[in-house]
Amino acid sequence: MSSFLNKLPCEIYHIIFDYFWAHEILHSFLNINDYIDSILFNYQNYKINGQSIRKSHFDLICQKIQPNQVTSLILSNDNHTPNQSELFRSRFSIEQFTRLRAFKSIEIDDEGASYFVDLYKLKHLISLEIILRDKLPFIKPSPSLQRLIIKEHSKSYFNYNVDPIITTIHFEHIGHLTLSTCSCKKLQEIFRRAIHLISLNVTFTFADKKQMARLINFHQKQSKIIPLKYLSLTIGEDVIPITIARAHLEGFLTPFTCLQKFELFIYCHMKPECYDADRWKIFIVNNLSRLTTFNFKFSDVNIDENVLDKYRQPFWMEKCWFVATNENYSSLYTVPYFFRTSTKYSSNSISSKYTTLSIKQHITCYDRVIELEFDSDHRQALHRYNNIEKISLSSLNIDKDVIGLSKVKSLVIKEESQWTFGKTLLFIKEEIPSVDDLCLSGPHPNLDGENIPDISLEQINILTLPAYEEPYDDDCFPWSQYFPCVERLIANVNSKTQIPVLIDEFRSMVSGVFYVDSRFIDRKNPIEITSEWLIKNTHRLRNRNLNDFVCKINDRLSRFSICVWLADDKDHKL
């Protein structure tokens, strides 16, 4: 095999490598022979993805790849890869990545913020994406930037202010821009400079009615109208209640005559004229004649059947712009685009009373659902869920003619479920063997009180134990006997002493997130965990050095967590 691989020219390997992340390339091809190693060491298009990466793979990248070989870089400080940016920064400075074209950061904290100050030194950087957990860092990117995304993490508790960085960014070449919070005033400034902008995703929040009024005359001082082709606009409330009128929307939208795709989210109160189908039809015909895709979601309306019936007119039906409302007529949205992807099982089908979709088209909505909660509803539905990827169960009575299980990757056994641990094992093995992510919300299994079958589920890579914190006589349940290949563990614990027990139990674990509820925390004597303490109290780590793992404590609001990122045991032995 090695001699055959030597016959392939390096260009073939380069084509293959272009489809994979850097750690996948090294893990698969490194040390096969000298010829392939030489190709690896001269390859110039590595794409590093640090999100959810194993620490051993991260260390391998840092050891084997030179910065000038990297064109794309993703760094993540999320719970599964804590302190990753600090480790990376201790080895490399950002200006060493002279060929870097795309950089994405996820939850990088103050210590890693220095990377953003020096981005202007990267002359080839064209794409920058920042996912924020806390405050927005100071950014000074290269003038060559063409794509900029700044948005909040889905679990962020903070609102950031984008205004201070506007003056430091060169917008002249930016064609794609996402800002999850921006004032009208600053967007006006951006529009004056971003003359090549064709795609915009922005969220407006208004501190007062005066700020909201800027929308009406938004383009009054613009010397040139931006040729937007894609717009995603979100309007929400900030400090005071506001009411959106049609003049606000039309004042902002009228000049965008090149618009082809438009998404509109409004989460504040609206005047009826804003969701009137006839008014939208006239406006689109007169001003947005190139529009081919229009999706909207209005969350604070008060409509009736007559409002919905106007969307049944030929203009809307011929364009396949279908609309639906909820049963109390308090929201209005396009379908299937905005049909919920996560829902609770119901035997009741969609009623044509609440949507302009034909009955035959209702299946397009059910096919959107990828997360399903199933309880004790034994009535058979007339529709089928075909694309379920995550399912939460409290009942075993699943009709497989109604719920397709072949695509399920994530299973949640709810706390109120009467399932025994043994039944859960059998169900996974026989009904959904494709599951690799399991959450057991019920109480501890009991070896004495239950006849547990001898089943080993090697496909389970992610295990969540929300009830592990509950008092139990024996913390030494042989979890790894049933789940021997768990790599990522999330557990609620009641003390730090349970953490070494779990690390030792799951010997394949490379990432652990341990939550401590506020009722178990003594604020006068805060929890203290150091790497040295973990080494001393964990058999698996006893012969490790401090570089083999990372331990980080997060004390956020009422939920305290400890995150551990470990190198593989097998790599340590090597």
Disulfide bonds with the S-S distance in Angstrom:
none
